């Protein structure tokens, strides 16, 4: 019944910063231009302020419990550029009941997952669309989700702040992806938030091992290895034109739904294409830091036609337990979603020329 009243499009009167503590909201938005979007800014601010009181109650009740939770098994990080097939890979991994994950609810409301989730999830469910922008993937608070928005709703370092403030994209790339100019105290704050996020996810999903899908982590391999020396990585790559065409369309839809400021679409598209080049270069360097047996690389063109076989390979190469129990659940998931169909794109000459000019030899490879 509630689905009748849900959004059909990814557009909201507030931004996902409503899940942020009020102090963090003020820190993230401080000095940012919100001209022309003041109504969304003020409504987001007041919802954040109201929810913050409930956050305080939850933290007092469960803060110590979360802090004492241990992460006994190395996390599994699914990485790769956005729109490379990370979502279907993540969803298949999360069919294993032993694996914990960040849900879509936790992604928006990371500070309300234990005490407040029941009532807040019911209230907020009406705000989210039935499907994700840019594709036909179903959208629901219970589904697995990447954690970058959640990190930004716990402390200020998050690349996804560029969705709210696209004019400041370069700043978010340097600070939140590359950690350039980030003080030791700010990095420790980010690390503490990430640990809290993982622990909360394991508690709320009753998981024994955390599995992450977060494309920004492709830039953070050195930092993640310092936190988790035994971490497992699954890198997935897709055709560059398909990836970027889908990504540019997807990010535009998300920005338009939650932005707090206007932006130039052509400038943003160019910045995202250059970000792809930066990611590929950094990954090729940083992956050499990953110890043998802790990295599996996936080619999407092969994966999409051999999903279950590839899942078995991932489990074997990373020495993960539980494939016998997980495989039937994965089969059921694939049956339920039907044949996996991705959008067929017709690339115009302007797009192709732009990608070729910016990526050069990288495209040929």
Number of C-alpha atoms within 10 A of each C-alpha: 5 8 12 9 11 15 16 15 15 19 19 16 13 22 21 21 27 23 29 32 26 23 13 18 22 14 13 21 18 9 8 14 15 17 11 11 14 13 14 18 21 12 15 22 21 14 16 24 19 13 20 20 12 15 24 14 14 17 16 10 13 14 15 10 13 20 13 9 15 11 15 9 12 16 22 23 23 26 27 27 25 23 20 26 22 24 18 15 21 22 18 20 28 23 20 20 16 19 21 27 32 29 23 20 23 28 25 26 27 29 28 25 23 18 16 16 18 11 9 15 17 12 10 15 18 15 18 19 20 20 16 18 21 18 13 12 14 12 16 17 17 13 14 26 25 23 28 21 25 29 24 27 28 26 22 20 22 23 22 21 24 18 24 25 22 22 17 15 18 15 15 20 21 14 16 24 18 16 17 12 10 14 11 9 9 15 15 12 15 20 17 14 19 19 17 20 24 24 24 27 26 24 18 17 17 14 18 18 22 23 27 27 25 21 22 23 20 24 24 18 23 16 15 17 15 10 14 15 15 17 20 22 24 21 20 21 21 21 12 19 16 16 17 22 19 19 20 19 14 17 18 17 18 17 22 17 20 20 25 27 21 17 15 9 12 9 11 18 20 14 14 17 20 14 15 19 16 13 19 17 13 16 18 10 11 15 15 11 11 17 13 10 13 16 21 18 14 20 15 18 13 11 18 16 11 11 18 17 11 17 18 15 15 20 15 14 13 18 12 13 12 13 18 10 13 19 19 14 18 21 14 12 14 17 11 9 11 9 8 10 10 11 10 8 10 8 11 8 9 9 14 12 11 14 20 15 11 15 17 12 9 13 14 8 6
